[in-house]
Amino acid sequence: MRNLILLFILTIIASLFFNFSLGYSQNTNPAQLHAEYAACTHPEKCLELLNKIAASYIANYPDSALWYAKKAIIEAQALDNKAQEHEALSSIARTYVMQGNFDSITKYATEALLIAEKIKDQQRVASSHNDLAVAYSIIGQYSLAAPYYIKSLKGYEAIQDSAGINRTLSNLALVYSIQQDTLKAQEYLLRALDITRKIGNEANIAATLLANCSLHANLTQNMDSLEKYLPETLILNQKINNRKAYGMALNYKGLLERKRGNYQKSREAYTESLAIRERLGDKNGIVVSLSGLLSIALEEKAFEEGQQVVDKIKRILEDFNNPEALLEVYYLFANFFEAKGDLEQALFYHREARGLEKEVFTLEKTKAIEALGIEYEVEKKETQIQLLEQKSIISEQEATQRNLWLYAISTLLLLLIGIAILLYKNAKQREQNNKVLEAINQKVLQQNQELENTLERLKRTQAQLIESEKLAALGQLVASIAHEINTPLGVIQSSNSHLQKSIENSLTKLPEFIQSLSEEEQKDFSTFWQKAAAQENLLDSRALRSIKYDLEETLESQSIVAADTIADLLTDMGMHEAYKDFPALWQSPHALSIFQMAYQLSGVQRSANNLHEATARAASVVRAFKTYSKKHSAEQKEKVDINSTIETTLMLYQNQIKKGIEVEKNLPPLPEIYGYPDEIFQIWTNLIQNAVQAMEGKGRLEVSTKSEGNNIQICFKDSGKGLDKETAGQVFDAFFTTKEGGTGLGLDIVKKIVEERHNGKIWLESEEGKGTSFFVSLPFSSQK
């Protein structure tokens, strides 16, 4: 049903334009008009020909139509010819109808209406009312269009203008069809069809028949009535070679056959319609025809055929800009995938449709507010007309008063009394008009205030989302930070314990031990244990055992006492090679005591070094966490060192990164920028977290910054799986996520922070199997 309504709306809009252009572009021979104009010598006749040339160009050459019509206005004003000035203004309004320029339509149509009412030309007043009605129809304000159509109809009926009556009846029927008032729509269409047949214009008959088909196919759902009008509609539109209308009629044939279960005939009608619309380049029509084919596949459960149609529609939708039509297509896709059993795709298009519903609702509200403002302007101009007429009456009465003064004082007195009464009434009328204008202004102000309140609520909601995402990111980092701090704390505890034992076991005996050594032994001993303290043992336990056995055999061959113990001490200190440089020590009868004391002293030094490194590591983690969690102003920009914020965030993610991710940083010195530090930290947190998850904890992360013109460009490049084109195009959309349990808000908020809060840009480049790069560009802006 949704897809039928889509087809109906598209047909109505096309019919409005068709009927409109048909009524005002009767002369299709501009070359002959140009020849007559070139030979013209009479100014009034030349002006009339100029307007006819403008009218002949409306449908096919709008720019030329505007040029000739504006030229006609200048000449009409010079000749003070109000009728031809009205004609030129109307041509401009109708040209903008063909271009869909609503503001310009109402401007020129209203000016034309003022002139028509001033010269009291009923035919011109009726046509100007019709122009304004079409303008409101184009933007979908049908409740405002209907009163103008009714005024136009009354005007044409008063002067018995059959063509004008027919055109207005058809448009009224279409307006009431859109508002789903089927009784009024049928009444006006039947009257229009009856008049059209009497006039005998085949193009008008074809358009009216097509409108009847639209009504019965989409509102009354009366397939018998549709079948009654459809054959003649197809024949006439093919005869007059109106390919667009013929394509629409074929869609109705496809609908009729589908409703009656004749799927093959329905498929043939939709396919023929599709071929016509493709030749015309009519994207809306192409989507409608393909949607009909997809509906057949859905009803027949021909899912392979349906998938091919879905793929065709998707290719068209890549540059499709019709939210209302796109909404219906997404619902049709959702139903198709649900029937096919692909619940993930079905859920995806249901979500897309719900998102579009909000966009369509916003567009409708915006149009309604714009229409209220223009309606106000039209009413104000109509009020001005009344005031001008009243002033004219007053002027005439004042002139009469001056003439009657010559005849009788008593008559003058009566006239003065009459004028006083009239002025009183005029004052009352002006007061009433001012109240009406004040009420309209108040209404507009109220709506503006409601819009401002809504915007403020959206801003508060956005701020809450940003804060929530930051708290969520902090929660994810807590375990990592705790582990990062626990590791150096464990080192500190172990080193402290070793220091205590060493002090108890060795340092108290050190003076006595030194005195027991010779001078040469003391010198070698000092050098030996300091060198041992600087060693870094990079060998595994298996290699150390092999070295220890070989060293033990070597020492035993030298008749060294306690060779096995000394071999253990030397290998543990990493001095299994360097001991040969100290023969006075290992050949000394005190060799065992010497190497035991050296082992204790080198251990004290290494423990002290470990304590220094561990405390520095813990301090750097605490500093990074303090910087990250510091509360900054959400309203006042501050100076921000981009490289420093990236280093801080990487430090907090160190526990997750160091397990399998190699980080390459290229962060050259850069000037500071003005920004919001909390929100900038949040950008890096999301991008780093996404990269870690994309690489599943193993891979390579490249982080780089550079100055580029008036901006800093930051890049996070991971070696993960990468994204396909469709997914890459959706990652910044709200509620879209590829992670199980994800909210889909992270990158949406990041985009808002970059673009709305910092006037920057964010984009990505991704290739499946090769990874993803996120780019952020932030301005150096000195604006606080």
VOGU-3710 file (C-alpha; in Angstrom, 3 decimals, decimal comma):
1> mrnlillfil> 0,000/0,000/0,000  2,842/2,367/0,798  4,305/1,890/-2,654  0,913/2,595/-4,276  0,642/5,902/-2,409  4,164/6,791/-3,624  3,071/6,176/-7,231  -0,063/8,206/-6,624  1,803/11,267/-5,265  4,291/11,231/-8,139
11> tiiaslffnf> 1,436/11,031/-10,696  -0,410/13,922/-9,064  2,629/16,210/-9,076  3,295/15,402/-12,724  -0,360/16,023/-13,597  -0,350/19,396/-11,835  2,573/20,532/-13,958  1,060/19,019/-17,101  -2,356/20,677/-16,694  -0,728/23,953/-15,730
21> slgysqntnp> 1,599/24,146/-18,707  -1,174/22,922/-21,034  -3,425/25,818/-20,063  -0,853/28,553/-20,615  1,343/27,510/-23,528  -1,135/27,099/-26,361  1,005/28,779/-29,040  3,792/26,368/-29,956  5,181/28,389/-32,903  7,590/30,953/-31,435
31> aqlhaeyaac> 9,316/31,415/-34,820  6,139/32,863/-36,352  5,651/35,119/-33,327  9,229/36,406/-33,665  8,623/37,195/-37,348  5,443/39,158/-36,502  7,236/41,002/-33,688  10,119/41,971/-35,979  7,658/43,502/-38,480  5,515/45,184/-35,801
41> thpekclell> 5,331/48,994/-35,687  2,412/49,605/-33,296  3,647/49,752/-29,638  0,517/48,129/-28,119  0,538/45,303/-30,683  4,290/44,786/-30,196  3,761/44,496/-26,432  1,047/41,867/-26,946  3,340/39,840/-29,252  6,171/40,103/-26,719
51> nkiaasyian> 3,951/38,520/-24,058  2,891/35,753/-26,467  6,564/34,950/-27,196  7,262/34,719/-23,438  4,260/32,383/-22,959  5,373/30,132/-25,850  8,763/29,549/-24,153  7,437/28,663/-20,640  7,298/24,883/-21,011  10,577/24,239/-22,853
61> ypdsalwyak> 12,833/27,338/-22,578  12,198/28,915/-19,148  15,240/31,231/-19,226  14,070/32,742/-22,529  10,535/33,033/-21,165  11,803/35,042/-18,161  13,857/37,376/-20,380  10,968/38,261/-22,723  8,446/38,550/-19,864  10,654/40,977/-17,900
71> kaiieaqald> 11,175/43,014/-21,060  7,380/43,089/-21,523  6,941/44,436/-17,956  9,237/47,390/-18,714  7,365/48,256/-21,938  3,941/47,752/-20,293  4,835/50,174/-17,502  6,099/52,701/-20,052  2,769/52,456/-21,939  0,768/52,260/-18,654
81> nkaqeheals> -0,896/49,081/-20,001  -2,004/47,244/-16,824  -3,562/44,293/-18,684  -0,318/43,453/-20,511  1,721/44,096/-17,334  -0,496/41,482/-15,632  0,142/39,075/-18,519  3,932/39,479/-18,197  3,886/39,027/-14,398  1,759/35,891/-14,786
91> siartyvmqg> 4,179/34,448/-17,370  7,063/34,928/-14,923  5,091/33,228/-12,129  4,193/30,288/-14,416  7,804/29,929/-15,551  8,902/29,612/-11,932  6,178/26,958/-11,518  7,994/24,838/-14,114  11,246/25,392/-12,159  9,640/24,735/-8,733
101> nfdsitkyat> 10,735/28,136/-7,328  7,996/28,690/-4,716  9,096/32,086/-3,351  9,306/33,629/-6,827  5,924/32,143/-7,882  4,093/33,782/-4,975  5,911/37,104/-5,414  4,968/37,588/-9,088  1,545/35,913/-8,850  0,579/38,244/-5,974
111> ealliaekik> 1,719/41,322/-7,918  -0,328/40,109/-10,910  -3,374/39,581/-8,651  -3,115/43,166/-7,324  -3,179/44,561/-10,876  -6,070/42,279/-11,978  -8,217/43,321/-9,008  -7,344/46,967/-9,548  -8,492/46,886/-13,202  -11,418/44,575/-12,237
121> dqqrvasshn> -10,622/41,959/-14,892  -12,401/38,777/-13,712  -10,576/36,467/-16,113  -7,188/37,717/-14,963  -8,195/37,593/-11,278  -9,236/33,954/-11,723  -5,977/33,018/-13,462  -3,884/34,712/-10,717  -5,803/32,830/-8,031  -5,022/29,642/-9,954
131> dlavaysiig> -1,308/30,593/-10,076  -1,196/30,982/-6,288  -3,033/27,673/-5,817  -0,497/25,844/-7,978  2,341/27,424/-5,958  0,972/26,026/-2,691  0,336/22,652/-4,358  3,968/22,384/-5,423  5,233/22,619/-1,821  2,553/20,264/-0,530
141> qyslaapyyi> 0,433/22,875/1,319  -2,826/21,583/-0,151  -5,055/22,996/2,614  -3,827/26,474/1,571  -4,072/25,686/-2,151  -7,748/24,590/-2,091  -9,259/28,040/-1,183  -7,374/29,690/-4,080  -8,543/26,994/-6,518  -12,134/27,551/-5,364
151> kslkgyeaiq> -11,759/31,332/-5,884  -10,333/30,622/-9,338  -13,205/28,237/-10,173  -15,843/30,810/-9,190  -14,116/33,412/-11,372  -14,004/31,150/-14,432  -17,632/30,104/-13,891  -18,696/33,757/-13,726  -17,219/34,431/-17,173  -18,075/30,928/-18,516
161> dsaginrtls> -14,444/30,068/-19,392  -14,720/26,303/-20,092  -10,964/25,679/-20,398  -10,278/27,498/-17,122  -13,140/25,646/-15,374  -11,833/22,290/-16,598  -8,244/23,005/-15,539  -9,306/24,195/-12,085  -11,687/21,260/-11,537  -8,887/18,805/-12,374
171> nlalvysiqq> -6,459/20,468/-9,988  -9,081/20,640/-7,224  -9,731/16,928/-7,656  -6,019/16,187/-7,372  -5,718/18,300/-4,205  -8,625/16,498/-2,537  -7,188/13,171/-3,686  -3,941/13,935/-1,875  -5,958/14,844/1,225  -7,778/11,488/0,766
181> dtlkaqeyll> -11,201/13,126/0,471  -12,405/10,654/-2,154  -15,972/11,958/-2,437  -14,938/15,499/-3,372  -12,133/14,208/-5,598  -14,553/11,997/-7,566  -17,104/14,817/-7,846  -14,592/17,285/-9,325  -12,968/14,702/-11,630  -16,311/13,650/-13,127
191> ralditrkig> -17,242/17,297/-13,739  -13,805/17,915/-15,304  -14,062/14,864/-17,544  -17,533/15,882/-18,738  -16,365/19,421/-19,653  -13,147/18,124/-21,215  -15,035/15,781/-23,536  -17,265/18,676/-24,623  -14,233/20,826/-25,430  -12,663/17,918/-27,313
201> neaniaatll> -8,993/18,580/-26,465  -7,318/15,134/-26,471  -4,408/16,210/-24,261  -6,824/17,509/-21,594  -8,938/14,350/-21,842  -5,827/12,163/-21,415  -4,678/14,114/-18,333  -8,138/13,954/-16,713  -8,451/10,228/-17,411  -5,006/9,659/-15,856
211> ancslhanlt> -6,115/11,548/-12,735  -9,212/9,266/-12,550  -6,919/6,238/-12,734  -4,783/7,654/-9,908  -7,839/8,189/-7,720  -9,314/4,722/-8,123  -6,015/2,860/-7,970  -4,781/4,485/-4,777  -7,665/5,857/-2,743  -10,864/4,026/-3,592
221> qnmdslekyl> -8,922/0,815/-4,403  -11,689/0,148/-6,940  -10,061/-2,035/-9,584  -13,264/-2,152/-11,669  -13,306/1,653/-11,983  -9,581/1,595/-12,784  -10,194/-0,901/-15,566  -12,980/1,350/-16,889  -10,689/4,367/-17,449  -7,315/2,687/-18,081
231> petlilnqki> -7,666/1,466/-21,735  -8,697/4,908/-23,046  -5,917/6,523/-20,992  -3,281/4,267/-22,569  -4,609/4,801/-26,103  -4,850/8,615/-25,858  -1,432/9,161/-24,249  0,186/6,921/-26,864  -1,654/8,815/-29,612  -0,520/12,278/-28,457
241> nnrkaygmal> 2,961/10,833/-27,770  3,034/11,832/-24,093  5,636/9,230/-23,073  5,771/10,220/-19,423  1,990/9,945/-18,950  1,945/6,688/-20,952  4,614/5,268/-18,610  2,456/6,228/-15,595  -0,575/4,538/-17,137  1,467/1,367/-17,712
251> nykgllerkr> 2,260/1,335/-13,997  -1,456/1,344/-13,262  -1,887/-1,551/-15,683  0,850/-3,427/-13,816  -0,949/-2,687/-10,528  -4,320/-3,839/-11,909  -2,941/-7,134/-13,228  -1,012/-7,769/-9,999  -4,109/-7,205/-7,858  -5,946/-9,791/-9,988
261> gnyqksreay> -3,120/-12,328/-9,776  -2,009/-12,014/-13,421  1,667/-11,734/-12,507  3,091/-12,261/-16,001  0,966/-9,481/-17,538  1,750/-7,264/-14,558  5,481/-7,911/-14,996  5,261/-7,041/-18,719  3,488/-3,725/-17,991  6,010/-2,695/-15,320
271> teslairerl> 8,930/-3,693/-17,583  7,582/-1,596/-20,499  7,044/1,351/-18,145  10,600/0,957/-16,840  12,045/1,094/-20,371  10,159/4,353/-21,098  11,268/5,984/-17,844  14,875/4,973/-18,410  14,815/6,648/-21,851  13,322/9,782/-20,273
281> gdkngivvsl> 15,877/9,748/-17,447  12,995/9,911/-14,933  14,601/8,573/-11,732  11,399/8,819/-9,662  9,532/6,895/-12,334  12,294/4,279/-12,607  12,134/3,657/-8,853  8,317/3,329/-8,996  8,445/0,801/-11,872  11,187/-1,248/-10,192
291> sgllsialee> 9,206/-1,156/-6,933  6,258/-2,691/-8,805  8,500/-5,497/-10,090  9,836/-6,064/-6,572  6,254/-6,275/-5,226  5,528/-9,041/-7,771  8,659/-10,959/-6,712  7,666/-10,539/-3,053  4,149/-11,879/-3,640  5,443/-14,809/-5,739
301> kafeegqqvv> 8,320/-15,377/-3,276  10,717/-15,222/-6,238  13,607/-14,118/-4,048  16,384/-14,486/-6,641  14,481/-12,279/-9,095  13,633/-9,879/-6,282  17,283/-9,591/-5,212  18,234/-8,548/-8,768  15,573/-5,805/-8,653  16,803/-4,678/-5,213
311> dkikriledf> 20,356/-4,356/-6,590  19,092/-2,208/-9,499  17,180/0,092/-7,141  20,226/0,438/-4,880  22,353/1,652/-7,816  19,770/4,342/-8,615  19,509/5,394/-4,967  23,223/6,284/-4,819  22,438/9,845/-5,998  18,688/9,852/-5,285
321> nnpeallevy> 17,359/12,917/-3,442  13,676/12,288/-2,685  13,263/11,485/1,038  9,517/10,701/0,763  10,016/8,208/-2,084  13,156/6,763/-0,458  11,171/6,135/2,736  8,667/3,928/0,853  11,473/2,044/-0,922  13,150/1,231/2,409
331> ylfanffeak> 9,895/-0,147/3,821  9,475/-2,299/0,706  13,081/-3,552/1,085  12,426/-4,378/4,755  9,315/-6,437/3,846  11,207/-8,240/1,062  14,164/-9,232/3,274  11,841/-10,239/6,099  9,948/-12,585/3,734  13,284/-13,845/2,383
341> gdleqalfyh> 14,424/-14,682/5,918  17,314/-12,193/5,962  16,349/-10,599/9,278  19,575/-8,596/9,566  18,885/-6,743/6,285  15,219/-6,379/7,189  16,143/-4,766/10,527  18,668/-2,509/8,773  16,097/-1,078/6,341  13,486/-0,733/9,089
351> rearglekev> 16,010/1,420/10,967  16,841/3,419/7,826  13,125/4,004/7,240  12,593/5,219/10,805  15,497/7,631/10,426  14,035/8,988/7,177  10,628/9,418/8,804  12,210/11,967/11,144  13,838/13,772/8,196  10,553/13,848/6,231
361> ftlektkaie> 8,709/15,121/9,296  11,279/17,925/9,716  10,983/18,879/6,025  7,188/19,027/6,281  7,379/21,240/9,367  9,874/23,564/7,654  7,646/23,855/4,607  4,630/24,555/6,793  6,439/27,385/8,606  7,606/28,888/5,282
371> algieyevek> 4,062/28,649/3,932  2,677/30,456/6,999  5,111/33,307/6,410  4,149/33,604/2,742  0,443/33,321/3,563  0,969/36,211/5,938  2,570/38,270/3,155  -0,305/37,483/0,760  -2,921/38,432/3,362  -1,009/41,621/4,122
381> ketqiqlleq> -1,006/42,614/0,446  -4,736/41,837/0,144  -5,315/44,048/3,190  -3,285/46,768/1,495  -5,599/46,498/-1,528  -8,638/47,040/0,701  -6,997/50,042/2,368  -6,078/51,530/-1,024  -9,665/51,087/-2,222  -10,971/52,732/0,939
391> ksiiseqeat> -8,542/55,624/0,486  -9,732/55,940/-3,101  -13,335/56,139/-1,904  -12,372/58,785/0,621  -10,591/60,804/-2,068  -13,640/60,628/-4,336  -15,913/61,769/-1,525  -13,567/64,652/-0,676  -13,657/65,728/-4,341  -17,467/65,553/-4,283
401> qrnlwlyais> -17,440/67,654/-1,121  -15,378/70,367/-2,809  -17,778/70,438/-5,783  -20,902/70,564/-3,633  -19,452/73,472/-1,619  -20,247/75,688/-4,559  -23,939/74,764/-4,430  -25,049/74,611/-0,818  -23,758/74,941/2,743  -26,313/72,426/3,979
411> tllllligia> -25,144/69,790/1,506  -21,560/70,399/2,639  -22,556/69,793/6,256  -24,223/66,488/5,373  -21,188/65,381/3,419  -18,886/66,229/6,333  -21,028/64,113/8,615  -20,882/61,254/6,107  -17,125/61,558/5,798  -16,739/61,553/9,586
421> illyknakqr> -18,748/58,318/9,799  -16,712/56,773/7,002  -13,435/57,797/8,643  -14,608/56,241/11,887  -15,385/53,008/10,072  -12,033/53,149/8,317  -10,269/53,612/11,646  -12,130/50,622/13,046  -11,223/48,591/9,984  -7,549/49,565/10,301
431> eqnnkvleai> -7,645/48,671/13,990  -9,143/45,282/13,134  -6,550/44,726/10,402  -3,760/45,606/12,822  -5,126/43,084/15,329  -5,130/40,404/12,640  -1,556/41,266/11,673  -0,519/41,277/15,339  -2,096/37,840/15,848  -0,235/36,467/12,837
441> nqkvlqqnqe> 3,051/37,968/14,066  2,438/36,505/17,518  1,814/33,090/15,998  5,057/33,234/14,035  6,984/34,382/17,140  5,487/31,533/19,162  6,527/28,985/16,537  10,037/30,477/16,414  10,256/30,177/20,209  9,163/26,538/20,035
451> lentlerlkr> 11,853/25,874/17,436  14,477/27,577/19,631  13,382/25,485/22,644  13,639/22,320/20,563  17,129/23,314/19,398  18,207/23,964/22,994  16,915/20,545/24,076  18,838/18,947/21,214  22,013/20,757/22,313  21,578/19,506/25,911
461> tqaqliesek> 20,944/15,974/24,692  24,049/16,121/22,507  26,172/17,294/25,463  24,803/14,446/27,613  25,603/11,902/24,899  29,155/13,215/24,616  29,656/13,013/28,408  28,123/9,507/28,518  30,440/8,292/25,776  33,452/9,727/27,626
471> laalgqlvas> 32,418/8,000/30,871  31,932/4,749/28,946  35,430/5,100/27,482  36,841/5,791/30,967  35,143/2,635/32,220  36,795/0,600/29,463  40,194/2,057/30,413  39,961/1,362/34,174  41,051/-2,303/33,961  43,883/-1,420/31,589
481> iaheintplg> 45,103/1,437/33,807  44,870/-0,732/36,940  47,042/-3,378/35,280  49,521/-0,748/34,112  49,891/0,541/37,674  49,936/-2,953/39,273  52,911/-4,028/37,123  55,351/-1,340/38,384  53,957/-1,753/41,924  54,842/-5,457/41,743
491> viqssnshlq> 58,353/-4,564/40,618  58,688/-2,053/43,473  57,527/-4,631/46,046  59,892/-7,333/44,728  62,876/-4,965/44,499  62,236/-3,595/47,982  62,146/-7,109/49,437  65,456/-7,966/47,716  67,037/-4,766/49,015  66,019/-5,559/52,599
501> ksiensltkl> 67,467/-9,054/52,411  70,667/-7,822/50,786  71,157/-5,163/53,460  70,637/-7,740/56,219  72,880/-10,393/54,648  75,698/-8,437/53,020  76,043/-4,742/53,684  76,681/-5,225/57,445  79,570/-7,612/56,619  81,010/-5,470/53,806
511> pefiqslsee> 83,694/-3,491/55,828  85,145/-6,645/57,351  85,076/-8,385/53,962  86,925/-5,518/52,202  89,687/-5,537/54,825  90,264/-9,267/54,188  91,178/-8,564/50,526  94,518/-7,503/49,139  94,826/-4,102/47,487  94,734/-5,629/43,985
521> eqkdfstfwq> 91,724/-7,775/44,930  89,901/-4,730/46,341  90,406/-2,807/43,085  89,284/-5,717/40,869  86,348/-6,497/43,172  84,995/-2,920/42,932  85,230/-2,945/39,136  83,764/-6,483/38,897  80,549/-5,971/40,924  79,784/-2,615/39,270
531> kaaaqenlld> 80,156/-4,237/35,831  77,927/-7,105/36,986  75,284/-4,615/38,140  75,179/-3,110/34,647  74,628/-6,491/32,907  71,299/-7,322/31,312  70,709/-11,070/31,181  68,874/-11,667/27,888  69,364/-15,475/27,773  66,641/-17,973/28,594
541> sralrsikyd> 66,994/-20,584/31,342  67,913/-23,435/28,942  70,826/-21,433/27,490  71,978/-20,419/30,979  72,052/-24,069/32,124  74,251/-25,051/29,182  76,639/-22,128/29,859  76,736/-22,957/33,596  77,702/-26,604/32,951  80,485/-25,583/30,571
551> leetlesqsi> 81,764/-22,947/33,030  81,706/-25,438/35,921  83,886/-27,861/33,936  86,298/-25,036/33,080  86,610/-23,953/36,746  87,071/-27,540/37,959  89,854/-28,001/35,424  91,532/-24,972/37,041  91,150/-26,638/40,481  88,853/-23,845/41,686
561> vaadtiadll> 87,204/-24,649/45,015  83,337/-24,739/44,961  83,384/-24,527/41,157  79,687/-25,390/40,827  78,554/-22,573/43,192  80,840/-20,022/41,551  79,557/-21,074/38,098  75,971/-20,435/39,279  76,891/-17,005/40,621  78,761/-15,924/37,492
571> tdmgmheayk> 76,017/-17,009/35,059  73,284/-15,389/37,193  75,235/-12,120/37,142  75,809/-12,420/33,360  79,573/-12,465/33,968  80,269/-15,945/32,530  82,588/-14,389/29,925  83,837/-11,260/31,704  85,189/-13,124/34,780  88,327/-14,067/32,760
581> dfpalwqsph> 89,348/-10,373/32,884  89,720/-10,642/36,684  92,204/-13,531/37,340  93,111/-12,151/40,776  89,537/-12,820/41,896  88,717/-16,275/40,571  92,219/-17,588/41,358  92,064/-16,156/44,926  91,595/-18,624/47,803  88,657/-16,332/48,797
591> alsifqmayq> 87,023/-16,660/45,361  83,711/-18,040/46,671  83,277/-15,193/49,234  84,302/-12,603/46,643  81,727/-13,699/44,051  78,976/-14,132/46,672  79,516/-10,565/47,899  79,667/-9,282/44,279  76,377/-11,080/43,565  74,733/-9,384/46,574
601> lsgvqrsann> 76,030/-5,872/45,746  75,134/-6,077/42,010  71,670/-7,271/43,039  71,259/-4,208/45,278  72,183/-1,919/42,361  69,790/-3,677/39,942  66,972/-3,493/42,507  67,585/0,241/42,915  67,472/0,679/39,114  64,227/-1,331/38,933
611> lheataraas> 62,705/0,829/41,690  63,573/3,997/39,747  62,095/2,711/36,469  58,954/1,304/38,138  58,171/4,506/40,050  58,748/6,575/36,883  56,402/4,239/34,953  53,677/4,422/37,613  54,015/8,223/37,796  53,666/8,572/34,011
621> vvrafktysk> 50,468/6,449/34,014  49,014/8,500/36,876  49,929/11,764/35,104  48,302/10,563/31,881  45,130/9,493/33,678  45,002/12,793/35,600  45,393/14,762/32,341  42,728/12,675/30,573  40,146/12,877/33,373  40,715/16,580/34,171
631> khsaeqkekv> 37,474/18,552/33,845  37,742/21,404/31,333  35,262/24,113/30,430  32,612/22,987/27,945  31,987/26,571/26,775  35,423/28,250/26,692  38,093/27,032/24,273  41,616/26,517/25,644  45,068/26,103/24,155  45,625/22,426/23,296
641> dinstiettl> 48,853/20,586/22,394  47,549/17,946/19,954  50,678/15,744/20,170  50,506/15,746/23,969  46,838/14,659/24,006  47,636/11,777/21,609  50,636/10,663/23,736  48,458/10,747/26,873  45,714/8,631/25,291  48,245/6,095/23,943
651> mlyqnqikkg> 49,756/5,835/27,433  46,349/4,932/28,900  45,872/2,249/26,227  49,410/0,874/26,749  48,232/-2,315/28,459  45,965/-3,217/25,523  48,485/-2,147/22,884  51,691/-3,725/24,223  50,292/-7,270/24,116  50,462/-7,543/20,341
661> ieveknlppl> 50,251/-4,148/18,659  53,283/-2,296/17,346  52,824/1,476/17,526  54,718/3,773/15,162  54,485/7,479/16,022  55,401/10,388/13,778  54,586/13,447/15,870  56,724/16,418/14,811  56,513/19,643/16,888  53,350/21,588/16,099
671> peiygypdei> 51,875/24,865/17,357  48,999/24,716/19,835  45,409/25,183/18,706  42,307/26,456/20,473  39,789/23,729/21,311  37,929/21,764/23,986  40,482/19,340/25,583  37,866/16,925/27,018  36,271/16,458/23,615  39,622/16,141/21,795
681> fqiwtnliqn> 40,630/13,342/24,223  37,325/11,686/23,378  38,145/11,760/19,633  41,473/9,939/20,144  39,908/7,479/22,627  37,267/6,378/20,123  39,689/6,148/17,177  42,339/4,185/19,135  39,729/1,867/20,661  38,239/1,197/17,204
691> avqamegkgr> 41,707/0,468/15,781  42,530/-1,983/18,616  39,231/-3,791/18,075  39,636/-3,812/14,272  43,057/-5,489/14,641  41,714/-7,870/17,337  44,660/-6,931/19,563  47,420/-7,784/17,043  48,889/-5,673/14,281  50,424/-2,279/13,555
701> levstksegn> 49,052/1,148/14,468  50,586/4,218/12,790  49,842/7,615/14,355  51,010/10,765/12,601  50,404/14,507/12,699  51,397/17,277/10,306  50,726/20,919/9,540  48,740/21,438/6,343  47,907/25,039/5,459  45,802/26,532/8,257
711> niqicfkdsg> 45,071/23,117/9,772  46,613/20,243/11,688  45,965/16,857/10,073  45,996/13,755/12,292  45,955/10,177/10,947  45,314/6,856/12,758  46,120/3,954/10,413  45,503/0,353/11,510  46,364/-2,970/9,845  42,956/-4,521/10,559
721> kgldketagq> 40,497/-6,233/8,232  39,294/-2,998/6,601  35,727/-2,112/5,583  33,670/-2,640/2,445  32,366/0,422/0,579  28,821/0,166/1,986  29,944/-0,158/5,619  32,535/2,628/5,253  29,770/4,958/4,069  27,726/4,338/7,238
731> vfdaffttke> 30,263/4,363/10,090  29,495/7,975/11,046  25,708/7,397/11,094  24,004/7,458/14,496  23,167/3,969/15,906  25,134/2,165/13,156  27,621/-0,315/14,625  29,569/-3,386/13,508  30,388/-4,391/17,105  28,223/-6,734/19,128
741> ggtglgldiv> 26,691/-4,758/21,975  27,872/-1,428/20,530  25,696/1,696/20,781  26,590/3,098/17,362  27,079/6,561/18,913  30,878/6,764/19,216  31,821/7,897/15,711  28,618/9,929/15,319  29,617/11,945/18,416  33,225/12,179/17,195
751> kkiveerhng> 31,978/13,647/13,885  29,883/16,243/15,762  32,849/17,161/17,993  35,156/17,611/14,987  32,783/19,395/12,613  30,324/21,292/14,841  32,466/22,075/17,902  35,855/22,608/16,183  34,895/23,527/12,576  37,095/20,670/11,355
761> kiwleseegk> 36,680/17,650/9,097  36,841/13,868/9,597  36,922/11,161/6,961  38,235/7,654/6,414  39,941/5,558/3,761  39,555/1,784/3,957  40,305/-1,276/1,866  39,152/-4,770/2,729  42,040/-6,916/3,909  44,463/-3,964/4,200
771> gtsffvslpf> 43,130/-1,854/7,052  41,555/1,515/7,711  42,869/5,085/8,072  40,909/7,772/9,936  41,868/11,382/9,149  41,028/14,398/11,330  41,695/17,981/10,245  41,492/20,716/12,921  42,014/24,451/12,236  44,696/26,555/13,951
781> ssqk> 41,865/29,043/14,648  42,856/31,799/17,050  39,204/32,334/17,898  38,525/31,658/21,554
//
